[in-house]
């Protein structure tokens, strides 16, 4: 079985455990291929945590769950130096925290104060943390999947813009369709009936397959015209007055250069997953919403008009011409 087929198999295996969220699963696999992190936002009970657990179950990877709470400390996430006593004397040793895993579920990340959220910044971008002047690298496969509830405001802390920008994509989960929800009931009922019995060991995809897939994604061809299209989309978010009067009213701050880099990476992963050896405008348009929706800061006019980030991105796509 080739690398592409194995990755498609991973996606299918997760979809068997999480019904009605096919788009979410596909985007998480894209983030895995693009070596990025994901912010999952939805109302309670829409399978955010289950999706992350299903992914970790079918990967040869170590999952770590961090439950973010208001009393959490940065060292509770990253680890810290501790005093160890032995027959040879006392010594200071670094004790890794739960962040040192492969698939990190940062559950309800917006319940922790900014100081704790900031503990993730270096790990998410530089793939290392620094404690007492010494750097400790993260594992080769390192992916943060953070969840947050958009409707609970009391006792929550909005994520800083710098941290939001470090997420490759922001995914918004919605209610499943009635037919999917009926299958969910049958799935959970079957799991309840099988509780306590010996379950077959799930098939796990080796980390080497993911690394090999990332190398193939890196070789996907991107033409100068696609580069121009990506840059034009990013620049349109920064200078909306040059494109449309409504865009000028709606956008307060546009996407950063990291947004353009993320568009390029995810578009290449999308092309590879669809068995293309080049990126087309359709690949860019297919992934632009989850990549940019959390990077745009909207104005009060947009809020008063009832316009969300996805609607602003739709207008950007309408106004920015595809380069030829």
C-alpha positions in Angstrom: 0.0 0.0 0.0 1.5 3.4 -1.0 1.8 6.4 1.2 -1.3 8.2 -0.2 -3.5 5.1 0.3 -2.3 4.8 3.9 -3.2 8.4 4.7 -6.6 8.0 3.1 -7.0 4.9 5.2 -6.3 6.9 8.4 -8.9 9.5 7.4 -11.5 6.7 6.8 -10.7 5.0 10.1 -11.3 8.3 12.0 -14.5 8.9 10.1 -15.8 5.5 11.2 -15.6 6.7 14.8 -16.8 10.2 14.3 -19.9 10.4 12.2 -21.3 13.5 10.5 -18.0 15.5 10.7 -16.4 14.5 7.4 -15.2 18.0 6.6 -13.6 18.4 10.0 -11.8 15.1 9.8 -10.5 16.0 6.3 -9.2 19.3 7.5 -7.5 17.8 10.5 -5.7 15.3 8.2 -4.6 18.3 6.0 -3.2 20.0 9.1 -1.3 16.8 9.9 0.2 16.7 6.4 1.0 20.4 6.6 2.6 20.1 10.1 0.3 22.6 11.7 -2.0 23.0 14.7 -5.8 23.3 14.7 -8.3 25.2 16.8 -11.7 23.4 17.1 -14.6 25.5 18.0 -18.2 24.3 18.5 -21.1 24.1 21.0 -20.7 21.4 23.6 -21.2 17.8 22.6 -20.3 18.0 18.9 -17.4 15.4 19.1 -14.4 17.7 19.3 -12.7 15.6 21.9 -13.8 12.3 20.3 -12.3 13.4 17.0 -8.9 14.1 18.5 -9.0 10.8 20.4 -10.0 8.9 17.3 -7.0 10.4 15.4 -4.6 9.5 18.1 -6.0 6.0 18.3 -5.2 5.3 14.7 -1.8 6.9 14.7 1.3 5.3 16.2 1.6 8.3 18.5 1.3 9.4 22.1 -1.7 11.5 22.9 -1.6 13.9 25.9 -4.7 15.7 27.2 -4.4 19.0 29.0 -7.6 20.2 30.7 -7.2 24.0 30.8 -8.7 25.6 34.0 -8.3 29.0 35.5 -5.9 27.8 38.2 -3.5 26.1 35.7 0.1 27.2 35.8 2.5 27.4 32.9 4.7 24.7 34.4 1.7 22.4 34.6 1.8 22.5 30.8 5.5 22.7 29.9 7.0 21.0 32.9 9.8 22.4 35.0 13.0 21.8 37.0 12.7 19.7 40.1 15.2 18.8 42.8 16.1 15.2 42.8 17.8 13.4 45.7 20.0 10.4 45.2 22.9 8.6 47.0 25.3 10.8 45.0 23.7 14.0 46.2 21.1 16.5 45.1 20.6 17.6 41.5 18.3 19.7 39.4 16.6 17.9 36.6 14.0 19.0 34.0 10.7 17.1 34.4 8.8 17.2 31.0 5.1 18.3 31.2 2.2 16.9 29.3 3.1 19.1 26.4 5.8 16.6 25.4 3.6 14.3 23.4 2.7 13.8 19.7 -1.0 14.6 19.6 -1.8 17.3 22.3 -5.5 17.8 23.1 -5.7 21.3 24.7 -9.2 21.0 26.0 -11.2 24.2 26.6 -8.0 26.3 26.0 -9.8 29.6 26.6 -10.6 28.7 30.2 -6.9 29.3 31.2 -5.5 32.8 31.7 -3.2 34.4 29.1 0.0 33.5 31.0 -0.8 29.8 30.6 -1.9 30.1 27.0 1.4 31.9 26.3 3.3 28.8 27.5 2.2 27.2 24.2 3.6 29.9 21.9 7.2 28.8 21.6 6.2 25.1 21.4 3.7 25.7 18.6 6.0 27.9 16.5 9.6 26.9 17.3 8.8 23.3 18.3 10.7 23.7 21.5 10.3 25.2 25.0 12.9 27.1 27.0 13.2 26.6 30.8 15.9 28.2 32.8 17.9 29.2 29.7 17.9 25.7 28.2 15.9 24.6 25.2 14.1 21.3 25.0 12.9 20.1 21.6 9.4 18.7 21.0 8.9 15.3 19.3 9.2 15.1 15.5 5.4 14.5 15.3 3.9 17.3 17.3 0.4 18.6 16.8 -1.7 20.8 19.1 -5.5 20.4 18.7 -7.2 23.0 21.0 -10.9 23.2 21.7 -13.0 26.0 22.8 -16.7 26.7 23.4 -17.9 30.0 21.6 -20.9 30.6 23.8 -19.5 30.4 27.3 -18.1 33.8 28.2 -18.0 33.7 32.0 -14.7 32.4 33.3 -13.1 32.4 29.8 -10.1 34.3 28.4 -10.0 35.1 24.7 -6.9 33.8 23.0 -4.3 36.5 22.2 -4.0 37.4 18.5 -0.4 36.1 18.4 -1.5 32.7 19.6 -4.5 32.6 17.2 -2.1 33.3 14.3 -0.1 30.2 15.3 -3.0 27.9 14.6 -2.8 26.7 11.0 -6.6 26.4 10.8 -9.7 27.2 12.8 -12.5 24.6 12.3 -16.1 25.3 13.3 -18.1 22.1 14.0 -21.9 22.2 13.3 -24.7 19.9 14.3 -24.8 16.6 12.3 -27.6 15.9 9.8 -30.5 13.8 11.1 -29.4 10.7 9.2 -25.9 11.0 10.6 -27.2 11.5 14.1 -29.2 8.3 13.8 -26.0 6.5 13.0 -24.3 8.2 16.0 -27.0 6.7 18.3 -26.4 3.2 16.9 -22.6 3.6 17.1 -22.6 4.7 20.7 -25.2 2.0 21.6 -22.9 -0.6 20.1 -19.9 0.7 22.0 -21.9 0.5 25.2 -22.9 -3.1 24.5 -19.3 -4.0 23.8 -18.0 -2.3 26.9 -15.9 -4.7 29.0 -15.2 -7.1 26.1 -11.9 -7.4 24.5 -11.8 -5.0 21.6 -9.5 -5.7 18.6 -6.3 -3.7 18.5 -6.9 -0.8 16.0 -4.6 -0.3 13.0 -2.1 2.4 13.7 -0.4 4.4 11.1 3.4 4.7 11.6 4.8 8.2 12.1 7.3 7.5 9.3 4.4 7.4 6.9 3.3 10.9 7.9 6.9 12.2 7.5 7.1 10.6 4.1 3.8 12.1 3.1 5.0 15.5 4.2 8.0 15.2 1.9 5.7 14.4 -1.0 3.5 17.3 -0.1 6.6 19.6 -0.1 7.3 18.5 -3.7 3.8 19.5 -5.0 4.4 22.1 -7.7 3.1 25.7 -7.1 3.2 27.9 -10.2 4.0 31.6 -10.1 0.3 32.4 -10.9 -0.8 30.5 -7.8 1.8 32.4 -5.8 0.4 35.6 -7.1 -3.2 34.5 -6.3 -2.2 33.7 -2.7 -0.4 37.0 -2.2 -3.3 38.9 -3.8 -5.8 37.3 -1.3 -3.6 38.2 1.7 -3.0 41.8 0.4 -6.7 42.3 -0.2 -7.3 41.6 3.4 -4.8 44.2 4.4 -5.9 46.8 1.8 -9.6 46.2 1.4 -10.3 49.7 0.3 -8.7 48.9 -3.1 -11.2 46.2 -3.8 -14.6 46.9 -2.2 -16.3 49.5 -0.1 -17.9 46.9 2.2 -14.6 45.1 2.7 -13.1 48.4 3.7 -15.8 48.8 6.4 -15.6 45.2 7.6 -11.9 44.5 7.9 -9.9 46.2 10.7 -6.7 44.2 10.5 -5.8 41.7 7.7 -3.9 38.5 7.6 -0.2 38.3 8.5 2.6 36.8 6.3 2.1 33.6 8.4 -1.4 33.5 6.9 0.1 33.4 3.4 2.5 30.6 4.3 -0.3 28.6 5.8 -2.4 29.0 2.7 0.5 27.7 0.6 1.1 24.7 2.9 -2.5 23.6 3.2 -3.2 24.1 -0.5 -0.3 21.8 -1.3 -1.6 19.2 1.1 -5.1 19.5 -0.4 -3.7 19.0 -3.9 -1.7 16.0 -2.7 -4.6 14.4 -0.9 -6.6 14.7 -4.2 -3.8 13.0 -6.1 -2.6 16.2 -7.9 1.0 17.0 -8.5 0.3 20.7 -8.8 -1.8 23.3 -6.9 -4.8 24.8 -8.7 -7.0 27.8 -7.7 -9.7 25.3 -6.6 -7.3 23.9 -4.0 -6.8 27.4 -2.6 -10.5 28.2 -2.6 -11.3 24.9 -0.9 -9.1 25.7 2.2 -9.1 29.5 2.4 -11.9 29.7 5.0 -10.4 27.6 7.8 -6.9 29.1 7.2 -8.0 32.8 7.3 -11.1 33.0 9.4 -9.2 33.4 12.7 -6.6 35.7 11.2 -9.0 38.5 10.2 -9.9 41.1 12.8 -13.3 42.5 11.9 -14.6 46.0 12.6 -17.6 47.1 14.7 -19.3 47.8 11.4 -19.1 44.1 10.4 -20.4 43.1 13.8 -23.3 45.5 13.6 -24.1 44.3 10.1 -24.1 40.7 11.3 -21.2 39.8 9.0 -18.9 37.0 10.0 -15.3 36.1 8.9 -16.5 33.5 6.4 -18.7 36.1 4.7 -15.8 38.5 4.5 -13.7 35.7 2.9 -16.4 35.0 0.4 -16.3 38.6 -0.6 -12.5 38.5 -0.9 -12.8 35.5 -3.2 -15.3 37.3 -5.3 -13.2 40.4 -5.7 -9.7 39.0 -6.1 -9.0 37.8 -9.6 -7.3 34.5 -10.2 -3.9 35.3 -11.7 -3.0 33.8 -15.0 
